[in-house]
């Protein structure tokens, strides 16, 4: 089969690789219905996160179970399933408290930009939908594999409560779905930080009440102005740079919460400033598996439509264009159909 492989910065090739097979009795093979390019894929694509060898790409996926190992009992061939970018047994102590992305037996999923994917620890990783979804529903379900679950975790980690004032730093797919998550959790005021008109429009559709275009210290000053000099109750950091992290911390009121889910690159925190900021910090790789059942229910019942973040749909063999479009910010998120 042909899959997306990163050979060097900005060198994505669609090339022949062996089809996956069952290796362990806890494995499953799924036939991919849709995959996509993630914002975090752009770090290695741009050369910021080095790779040492040609690397199959993609960690967001949904599809039909094709085959299962002899120990798999909770899913079966023919079911439509969604899984996280980290596999999990869902039984270890860390999983049981809801942090499946730190499972003691986790593996990072890779190679999902392909027609088929092997998923280890299938029983603990994959969640089946109530039935086979319509074609229109598939993009919404695909977001649950990462960006919707990550946006939800950002809001959850930031302790978003009904009536809160929330700031979202970052207008990529995760930031936009952080807006949607905060609205679902009952936030009264949601301030989206964005400089891009199409993303601002989608942020408002998802529930943003205010748009702030300034960045850095100017952005912090604008947030303070909008919150009577106090800062926000909850801030979602969805980028992962030094500027975005400091903007998030400095936009939070004393006693407030920052949920950070942007993969950090070059982020360093000053201990003294953090000490006197009096803010709660919580984040990391989103435990998507914790949220999958509830998010599937919201999508299945038409309560949320997170698939609107996909503004570019391509056949899988044009995956390189999907990377280019996202790298050049011509697209929010590229969906790939095998």
Secondary structure, 3 states (H helix, E strand, C coil): CEEEEEEECCEEEEEECCCCCCCCCCCEEEEEEEEECCCCHHHHHCCCCCCCCCEECCCCEEEEEEEECCCCCCCCCCCEEEECCECCCCCCHHHHCCCHHHCCCCCECCCCCECEEEECCHHHHEEECCCCCCHHHHHHHHHCCCHHHHHHHHHHHCCCCCCCEEEEECCCHHHHHHHHHHHHCCCCEEEEECCCHHHHHHHHHHCCCEEECCCHHHHHHHHHHHCCCCCEEEEEECCCCHHHHHHHHHCEEEEEEEEECCCCCCCCCCHHHHHHHCCEEEECCCCHHHHHHHHHHHHHCCCCCHHHHCCEEEEHHHHHHHHHHHHCCCCCCEEEEC
